[in-house]
Amino acid sequence: MTTFFIITTGSKHPWWPFFITTLLLLLFLGASSSDDGAANNSSLSSDSQLLLKFKESLQNNELLSSWNASSSPPCSGSHWKGVLCYKNEHIWGLKLENMRLKGVIDVDSLKALPYLRTISLMNNDFESTWPELNKLAGLKNIYLSNNKFYGEIPDQTFEGMQWLKKIHLSNNHFTGAIPTSLATLPRLIDLRLDDNKFTGYIPQFQQTLLKSFNVANNQLEGDVPTSLSKMPASSFSGNKRLCGAPLNACSSSTKKNKKPTTITKIIMVVVLVVAAVVVIGVVMFFLLLRRRKINQQDVARSVENPHNNNNATSISSHHQQKKRSTETTSDDDGNNNNDQRSQGSSSSSKSKGDNMKLSFVRDDREAFDLQDLLRASAEILGSGCFSSSYKAALINGPMMVVKRFKQMNNVGKQEFQEHMRRIGRLSHPNLLPLVSYYYRKEEKLLISDFVCNGSLAVRLHGHKALGQPSLDWPSRLKIVQGVAKGLEYLYKEMPSLIAPHGHLKSSNVLLSESYEPILNDYGLVPVINQDLAPNLMVVYKSPEYSQHGRITKKTDVWSLGILILEILTGKLPANFVVQPQQTSQAAGSKGSSDHQLSSSLANWVDSVVPQSWSSGDEVFDKDITIATSGYNTSGEGDNMEKLLKIALACCEVDVDKRWDLKEAVDKIQEVKER
């Protein structure tokens, strides 16, 4: 100000107007800055109000207790649960997964969040029609998998959502056609619509960025668009009327890639009407012709026999002939009955033969039927609530194993056959191939090859009784790595299944002559009675099912972790002694005692002082140190500790913190013998 005064005092004009102007300008700028700060605070307050309004529309929102008006704004201080913020200023995402939320999704309350780019409501209990998320034009990612959304998605739903990259709608109850507006999204890279009830044809997706696409287990039909022909076949499995690359080629009877046009429909209707008229005309013509002949014959008879005496004779003769025929039938009754019994026996035998046929899912096996299995010498291998196993030595064939299941009687024949064919197409060195199956409503039989070395459970816990040596460290590591490879293959080939194995435990890991692990009883979750599955299958003993009543893609990883701990410690999870302090928390959950036992093995290992691991006295199976020459002198101990830590990471109770399968497999393959 002083400088300005010196400059202006020498001027002919007075300086005070400039002074006043400058002062007003400074006051205006100060007021503007104050208004900006107030606006920013108002924005933060507005975000809180919008989220609280959104919360009010949800049921079972107890896990959102951090969302309250008395706490600091969502993006400052302690974050609100599930709210994703950018630089502690703007809300860019909502991740509300595994919270058992239900109710109505209030999209209107989210429209005023200008920076919202991601919304994930996976693994909840929402049960409604399509939430109008298309009102949020700036979204990049939509995750709604594993809920109960139903009904048709309007065809124009995704118009204008040019920023969308990922859409996950798997495992819901959506019906109707796949919206064609999905095919117009320029940035789409990941689309998952599997395990719904979509019908009709797949739209022509032309996006060059599309990397992941899955419409498995719907009711789609027609040709797979050529733009999707390089996607894996598993992306289209479970749609019986789909054809074309990468599936089987379309036949003339099943090829329905083009919908009939209106003109074609009119022509078809006209042709059908004309054909119907022609058929009716021909039938009427023959009826009239036949009636005319009958009338002519009656006239001729009346002319030749005016008194109709021959008619009376004819009736009498017919009566006598009928009587003789009856007597003949009576005399030959024995022979006729024998013929009838012979025909009945032949029909019954044919029907019985059809009922004894097995359905083979592999072409590299010599066919046999159920009768061959019944004639074979059999030995019971095991029996339980889940299944019973028998070893059958075919008279002129190999040794087979027959597994009998009674807990699959809620599955329709067509659905069961389709799933068995899907399992039959799997081929991996660490999977026991399904050879054939037998379907009856009351029970199902699955037939596979016999593996001579038995199960891993027997080699771990019963080798002394059988007089067999214990497994050394290299053998145990080889088994773990083989199991991981087999599990990885299942995840790759059966991506639509939440738990591709579902029943991973030591008794379902068989050992070949070279001690290669071979997984058994995999892929059966979809065909087991769901009301009984929680009492039968391993995945339903997991922490997430006990806490939230759901299994996830990481549940098989938890089973893998428990299996690795069993292999390293030599302790059978079901027989492990549970300390009271370890089960006090689990006692209030709805999980079974089996879950408590399995998780307590991980808890026990985790509770042992890590410094004691290296000695091998407290944690590791003592038989490893006996069977492994040079233990702890050439690196085995360190690598065993490394694998133990991997197992604990797989057993993490918090699903979000637990490794996914790929990370677990990569870590396992890095472990060396020495």
ABEGO torsion letter per residue (X at the ends): XAAAAAAAAABABBAAAAAAAAAAAAAAAAAAAAAAAAAAAAAAAAAAAAAAAAAAABBGAAAAAABBAABBBAABEBBBBGBBBBGGABBABBBBBGAGBBEBBBAAAAAABAABABBBABGBABBBBBBBAAABAABABBBABGBABBEBBBAAAABGBAABABBBABGBABBEBBBAAAAABAABABBBABGBABBEBBBBBABAABABBBABGBABBEBBBAAAAABBAAAABGBAABBEOABBBBBAAABAABBBBAAAAAAAAAAAAAAAAAAAAAAAAAAAAAAAAAAAAAAAAAAABAAGAAAAAAAAAAAAAAAAAAAAAAAAAAAAAAAAAAAAAAAAAAAAAAAABBBBABAABBBBBAAAAAABBBBBABBBAABBBBBBBBAABBBBBBBBBAAAAABBAAAAAAAAAAAAABBBAABBBBABBBBBAABBBBBBBBBAAEBAAAAAAAAAAAGBBBBBAAAAAAAAAAAAAAAAAAAAABAABABAAGABBAAABBBBAAGBBBBBGBGAAAABBAAAAAAABAAAABAAAAAAGBBBAAAAAAAAAAAAAAAAAGBBAAABBBBAAAAAAAAABABBAAAAAAAAAAAAAAABBAAAAAAGAAABBAAAAAABBGBGAAGAAAAAAAAAAAAAAAABABAAABBBAAAAAAAAAABBAX
